[in-house]
Amino acid sequence: MAGGMVLLGVLLAYLDVASAMILFSIIQLFANGGRVVAWRAYVLWPIFGRYVVVRPGIRRDVDDRFRADKAMVLSRARVVCRS
């Protein structure tokens, strides 16, 4: 259940935060994309379509100047694991 957090921890042990997050995102994209392909008969495509159209607009409030360091990323992951 926490495989993504374990993967992120391993990537952060070897890479800087920006590189680890990019590689993590690519790995997750292909892993989840594989599940979509495998379960495509059960996907509710109208809901998926609405999500794809609405989701890109959510990023407008993110500050691009923010940069996280490894300690911040790992401390946030630990808080998520406890809850």
N, C-alpha and C positions, 0 to 999 in steps of 0.2 A: 504494500500500500504506500510506502514511502520511497519507492525506487527512484523517483525523480529527485528527491532531496539528497539521497545517497549519491546519485550521479552528479548532481551539482557540487556536492562536497568534494568528490574526487576530481572533478574538473578544476575547481578552485585551488586544489592542492598543487596542480601543475601549470595552470594558466592564470593570467591576470583576469580581473572581473569582466571586462568588456569581451575578451576573447572567449571566456568560459560561457558567458550568457549567449553569445552568438552560436557557439557550437551546441550548447544545451537546447536552444530553440530549434535548431536544424534537426537534431536527434529526435526531439519531441514531435516535431512536425511530421517526420517520416513514420514514427511509431504510431501516432494517432491517425495519420492518413492511412496506414495499413489497416487499422481497425475499421475505418470508414469503408474501405474497399471490401473488407471481409463481411461487414454487416450492412452493406448498402441497401439490401432489400428491406431493412427495418428502419432506415433513416427517414425521418419526416422532412422531406425536401422543402416544402413551403416554409417551415420554421427555420431550416438551415439557410434558405435564401434570405429571409428577413434578418437573420443574424449577420450574414455577410454584408448586407447593405447598410445596416445600422452600426455595426461594430467599428469601422474605420473612423467614424466621427467622434468616438469617445476619446481619442488620443489628444484632442485639442488642448486639454488642460495640463498636459505633462510639460514640465520644464526641462528642456533639452540640456541646460547647463548643469543639471544635477549629476554628480558622479559618485557612485557607491564604492566603498573599499571592501576588501574581503571580510574584515571584521563585522561590518554592518550587514552584509549579505548572510553570513553564517549566523549572526545573532538573530536575525529575522527568521531564518529557517528553524532555529531552535525553539523560538516562541510558537511557531506554527505546529511543531511536533508535539509540544506539551498540551496544546488545546484539543 
